[in-house]
Amino acid sequence: MNNQIYLIVLFLALVTIIPTASAQLSFGGEANQKLIEVEVNKSEIVNVKHVLSASNMPVTLNLFNGVITESVMVTNDDGVEKQFALGSDGEKNQTITIFPSELNSIIKYNLEDASTLYENLWTVRVGYSETFSVLFSEEIDLFFLNNSIIELRNINGITVNYGGSVIIQYHDKISKIIKEVVWEEDKFNVEIITNSKIDRFNFDQTSKSISFQVNEKNKFVAISMEEELLGGPYVILLNDEKIKYTKSSIKENYVSLSIKPESPGEIIIIGTTVIPEFSMFLPLIMGFLIILTLPIMRKVSLH
């Protein structure tokens, strides 16, 4: 009770000292944010953390949209809880004011309605006006950022430089389909990650292409394979119409292509390089052997 009375008195005193342009509950100088992190996992909970530099005067900053006010907590570097005041900037953006501190201030809270699960795909929408990072739990190894596939191999997140809004999607349970391609004595695996059913998979060496049937629209499809099997640059068709795709290198000599077909139909991935057929080299080999044997035949005469 005493802390609450002290907070109210201090707040009223600061309001009378610091002029405000409107009646919004925000005051103080601009916060120097050292770190802004958004943590996501396979749940509806999205955690946010701000780290502010020490300041000898009150500072105010905007929070992410959708903050759950009951979850807001402020501590210093030593883990001691600090007093704070929540307000608004007049544009429906919630703000927080931190009182003077000799140590860094750490703000933590949760967001509501930021993460949703639909048809096995988690979708997170977040945005902020300053540079922030998005960190992923260990159970997430790949995700789609604004329809582009990103594989988390040796990193645990991404940075949105200078702020902005992003849409992040990732599978709750990865639906992985592995198709084996056998060529002479070599075997290659083509990995397909999608929620859509895949039919009639085929690798055609002559036309340098991979084809399959997708039976649902607007579902992510990610294809990973060795470039030795089918190299780029690539053209991807949906029902004979060219569609957009994103390409990433998941590891050395491997490529990952992601698409989001807007309708069911046949997908054809056409490359420019492919495993060479022996028959293609047979004429060259025969010609080379003839050139080598001609000098020998000239030196040998039959009697």
C-alpha positions as CSV (number, residue, x, y, z in Angstrom):
1,M,0.0,0.0,0.0
2,N,2.8,2.4,0.9
3,N,4.5,1.7,-2.5
4,Q,1.3,2.5,-4.3
5,I,0.9,5.8,-2.4
6,Y,4.5,6.7,-3.1
7,L,4.1,5.9,-6.8
8,I,0.9,8.1,-7.1
9,V,2.6,11.0,-5.3
10,L,5.7,10.8,-7.4
11,F,3.7,10.5,-10.6
12,L,1.6,13.6,-9.8
13,A,4.8,15.5,-8.9
14,L,6.4,14.6,-12.2
15,V,3.3,15.5,-14.2
16,T,3.3,19.0,-12.6
17,I,7.0,19.5,-13.3
18,I,7.3,18.0,-16.8
19,P,4.9,19.8,-19.4
20,T,2.9,17.5,-21.6
21,A,1.3,18.4,-24.9
22,S,-1.8,16.2,-24.3
23,A,-3.5,14.3,-21.5
24,Q,-1.9,11.0,-22.3
25,L,-0.3,9.1,-19.4
26,S,3.3,9.3,-20.6
27,F,6.1,11.5,-19.4
28,G,9.9,11.6,-19.2
29,G,12.7,11.5,-21.7
30,E,13.2,9.0,-24.6
31,A,14.6,5.6,-23.4
32,N,17.9,4.4,-24.7
33,Q,17.1,0.8,-25.6
34,K,20.2,-1.5,-25.6
35,L,18.2,-4.6,-26.6
36,I,14.8,-5.6,-27.8
37,E,13.9,-9.3,-28.1
38,V,10.8,-11.2,-29.1
39,E,10.8,-14.9,-28.1
40,V,8.5,-17.4,-29.9
41,N,7.9,-21.1,-29.4
42,K,5.2,-23.6,-30.2
43,S,2.5,-22.0,-28.1
44,E,0.3,-19.0,-28.1
45,I,2.6,-17.1,-25.7
46,V,5.0,-14.6,-27.2
47,N,7.5,-13.1,-24.8
48,V,9.1,-9.6,-25.2
49,K,12.1,-8.2,-23.4
50,H,13.5,-4.6,-23.5
51,V,16.8,-3.7,-21.9
52,L,17.2,0.0,-21.1
53,S,20.4,1.9,-20.2
54,A,20.7,3.4,-16.8
55,S,19.2,6.9,-16.5
56,N,19.1,9.7,-13.9
57,M,15.7,10.8,-15.1
58,P,12.4,9.1,-15.9
59,V,12.3,7.6,-19.4
60,T,9.3,6.5,-21.6
61,L,9.1,4.0,-24.5
62,N,6.4,2.3,-26.6
63,L,5.5,-1.3,-26.0
64,F,4.6,-3.8,-28.7
65,N,1.0,-3.9,-29.7
66,G,-1.2,-6.4,-27.8
67,V,0.7,-6.3,-24.5
68,I,-1.0,-8.2,-21.6
69,T,-0.7,-5.5,-18.9
70,E,-0.9,-8.1,-16.1
71,S,2.3,-9.7,-17.3
72,V,4.5,-6.6,-17.3
73,M,7.4,-6.8,-15.0
74,V,10.4,-4.4,-14.6
75,T,13.6,-5.3,-12.8
76,N,17.2,-4.0,-12.7
77,D,20.4,-6.0,-13.4
78,D,20.3,-7.3,-9.9
79,G,16.8,-8.7,-10.3
80,V,15.2,-6.2,-8.0
81,E,11.7,-5.2,-9.1
82,K,11.3,-1.5,-10.1
83,Q,8.3,0.8,-10.0
84,F,6.8,1.8,-13.4
85,A,3.8,3.5,-14.9
86,L,1.8,2.4,-17.9
87,G,0.2,4.9,-20.2
88,S,-0.7,5.8,-23.9
89,D,0.9,7.9,-26.6
90,G,-2.5,9.0,-27.9
91,E,-2.4,6.7,-30.9
92,K,-3.6,3.6,-29.1
93,N,0.0,2.6,-28.5
94,Q,0.7,1.6,-24.9
95,T,3.7,3.1,-23.2
96,I,5.7,2.4,-20.1
97,T,7.6,4.9,-18.0
98,I,10.6,3.8,-15.9
99,F,11.8,5.9,-13.0
100,P,15.5,6.9,-12.5
101,S,17.9,4.0,-12.1
102,E,21.6,3.6,-11.6
103,L,21.5,0.2,-13.3
104,N,20.0,-1.1,-16.5
105,S,16.3,-1.7,-16.5
106,I,14.8,-4.9,-17.9
107,I,11.2,-4.9,-19.1
108,K,9.4,-8.2,-19.7
109,Y,5.8,-9.0,-20.8
110,N,3.6,-11.2,-22.9
111,L,1.6,-10.4,-26.1
112,E,-1.9,-11.5,-26.7
113,D,-3.3,-12.6,-30.1
114,A,0.2,-12.4,-31.6
115,S,0.6,-16.2,-32.2
116,T,-2.1,-18.4,-33.6
117,L,-2.2,-22.1,-34.7
118,Y,-4.2,-23.0,-37.8
119,E,-3.9,-26.3,-39.7
120,N,-0.5,-27.2,-38.1
121,L,1.0,-23.8,-38.9
122,W,1.9,-21.3,-36.2
123,T,1.6,-17.7,-37.4
124,V,3.2,-14.8,-35.4
125,R,2.7,-11.2,-36.4
126,V,4.9,-8.6,-34.7
127,G,6.1,-5.1,-35.4
128,Y,8.0,-2.3,-33.8
129,S,9.5,1.0,-34.7
130,E,13.1,0.2,-33.7
131,T,15.5,-2.7,-34.5
132,F,14.4,-5.9,-32.7
133,S,15.4,-9.5,-32.7
134,V,13.1,-12.6,-33.0
135,L,14.5,-15.6,-31.1
136,F,13.2,-19.2,-31.6
137,S,13.0,-22.1,-29.2
138,E,15.2,-25.2,-29.9
139,E,12.2,-27.1,-31.2
140,I,11.9,-24.8,-34.2
141,D,14.5,-25.6,-36.9
142,L,12.9,-23.8,-39.9
143,F,10.3,-21.1,-40.5
144,F,8.8,-18.9,-43.2
145,L,9.5,-15.2,-43.1
146,N,7.1,-13.2,-45.3
147,N,6.8,-16.4,-47.5
148,S,10.5,-17.0,-47.7
149,I,12.0,-20.1,-46.0
150,I,14.8,-19.8,-43.5
151,E,16.5,-22.7,-41.9
152,L,17.9,-22.3,-38.4
153,R,21.1,-24.3,-38.5
154,N,23.8,-22.4,-36.5
155,I,21.6,-19.4,-35.4
156,N,18.8,-19.0,-33.0
157,G,16.9,-16.1,-34.6
158,I,16.8,-13.1,-36.9
159,T,17.1,-9.3,-36.6
160,V,14.6,-6.9,-38.1
161,N,16.9,-3.9,-38.7
162,Y,15.4,-0.4,-38.2
163,G,12.1,-1.9,-37.2
164,G,9.0,-2.9,-39.2
165,S,6.4,-5.6,-39.2
166,V,7.0,-9.2,-40.0
167,I,4.8,-12.4,-40.4
168,I,6.6,-15.5,-39.2
169,Q,5.1,-19.0,-39.7
170,Y,6.4,-22.4,-38.7
171,H,5.1,-25.9,-38.4
172,D,3.8,-27.3,-35.1
173,K,4.6,-30.8,-36.3
174,I,6.8,-31.0,-39.4
175,S,5.2,-33.0,-42.2
176,K,8.2,-34.4,-44.1
177,I,8.0,-36.5,-47.2
178,I,11.2,-38.1,-48.5
179,K,11.3,-39.3,-52.1
180,E,14.3,-41.4,-53.2
181,V,15.7,-40.9,-56.7
182,V,17.9,-43.7,-58.0
183,W,20.3,-43.0,-60.9
184,E,22.6,-45.9,-62.0
185,E,24.4,-46.7,-58.7
186,D,23.7,-43.4,-56.9
187,K,20.8,-42.6,-54.7
188,F,19.5,-39.1,-53.9
189,N,16.9,-38.0,-51.4
190,V,14.4,-35.2,-52.3
191,E,12.9,-33.9,-49.1
192,I,9.5,-32.2,-49.2
193,I,8.0,-30.3,-46.2
194,T,4.4,-29.4,-46.5
195,N,0.9,-29.8,-45.0
196,S,-0.4,-30.5,-48.5
197,K,-0.8,-34.0,-49.9
198,I,1.8,-34.9,-52.6
199,D,1.0,-37.3,-55.4
200,R,2.7,-38.5,-58.6
201,F,6.3,-37.5,-57.7
202,N,8.7,-38.0,-60.7
203,F,12.3,-37.1,-61.6
204,D,12.9,-36.8,-65.3
205,Q,16.6,-36.8,-66.2
206,T,16.0,-35.9,-69.9
207,S,13.9,-32.8,-69.2
208,K,16.0,-31.9,-66.2
209,S,12.9,-31.6,-64.0
210,I,11.1,-32.8,-60.9
211,S,7.4,-32.9,-60.9
212,F,4.6,-33.7,-58.4
213,Q,0.9,-33.0,-57.7
214,V,-0.3,-30.7,-54.9
215,N,-3.9,-31.1,-53.8
216,E,-4.5,-28.0,-51.8
217,K,-4.0,-24.2,-52.3
218,N,-2.1,-21.7,-50.3
219,K,0.0,-24.3,-48.5
220,F,3.8,-23.9,-48.1
221,V,5.9,-26.4,-50.0
222,A,9.6,-26.6,-49.3
223,I,11.8,-28.9,-51.5
224,S,15.4,-29.7,-50.4
225,M,17.8,-31.7,-52.6
226,E,21.4,-32.0,-53.6
227,E,22.5,-29.6,-56.4
228,E,24.3,-32.6,-58.0
229,L,20.8,-34.1,-58.7
230,L,19.3,-30.9,-60.1
231,G,21.2,-27.6,-60.3
232,G,20.0,-24.1,-60.9
233,P,19.0,-21.6,-61.9
234,Y,15.5,-22.9,-61.7
235,V,12.1,-22.3,-63.2
236,I,9.0,-23.5,-61.3
237,L,5.6,-24.0,-63.0
238,L,2.2,-24.5,-61.6
239,N,-0.1,-26.0,-64.2
240,D,2.3,-24.8,-66.9
241,E,2.3,-21.2,-65.5
242,K,5.5,-19.7,-64.0
243,I,5.3,-19.0,-60.3
244,K,7.5,-17.3,-57.7
245,Y,9.8,-19.2,-55.4
246,T,12.5,-18.4,-52.9
247,K,15.8,-20.2,-52.8
248,S,18.2,-20.8,-49.8
249,S,21.3,-22.9,-49.3
250,I,20.6,-25.0,-46.3
251,K,24.1,-26.6,-46.3
252,E,27.0,-27.1,-48.7
253,N,25.9,-28.5,-52.1
254,Y,22.3,-28.6,-51.0
255,V,19.5,-26.2,-52.1
256,S,16.1,-25.5,-50.7
257,L,13.2,-24.1,-52.8
258,S,10.0,-22.8,-51.2
259,I,6.7,-22.1,-52.9
260,K,3.1,-21.3,-51.9
261,P,0.8,-22.5,-54.8
262,E,-2.4,-20.5,-55.1
263,S,-4.3,-23.5,-56.5
264,P,-4.0,-27.3,-56.7
265,G,-2.2,-28.8,-59.7
266,E,1.0,-30.0,-61.1
267,I,4.3,-28.5,-59.9
268,I,7.3,-28.8,-62.2
269,I,10.7,-27.7,-61.1
270,I,13.1,-27.2,-64.0
271,G,16.8,-26.9,-63.5
272,T,19.7,-26.2,-66.0
273,T,22.1,-28.9,-64.8
274,V,21.4,-32.5,-64.0
275,I,23.2,-35.8,-63.6
276,P,24.6,-36.5,-67.1
277,E,23.5,-39.6,-68.9
278,F,26.3,-41.9,-70.0
279,S,24.8,-42.0,-73.5
280,M,25.6,-38.3,-73.8
281,F,29.3,-39.0,-73.5
282,L,29.4,-42.2,-75.5
283,P,30.1,-40.5,-78.9
284,L,32.8,-38.4,-77.3
285,I,34.4,-41.4,-75.7
286,M,34.3,-43.4,-78.9
287,G,35.8,-40.5,-80.9
288,F,38.6,-40.1,-78.3
289,L,39.4,-43.8,-78.5
290,I,39.6,-43.7,-82.3
291,I,42.0,-40.7,-82.2
292,L,44.2,-42.7,-79.9
293,T,44.2,-45.9,-81.9
294,L,44.8,-44.4,-85.3
295,P,48.6,-43.9,-84.9
296,I,48.9,-47.5,-83.6
297,M,47.0,-48.9,-86.5
298,R,49.3,-47.1,-89.0
299,K,52.3,-48.7,-87.5
300,V,50.8,-52.2,-87.6
301,S,50.4,-54.0,-90.9
302,L,48.6,-57.3,-91.4
303,H,50.4,-60.1,-93.3
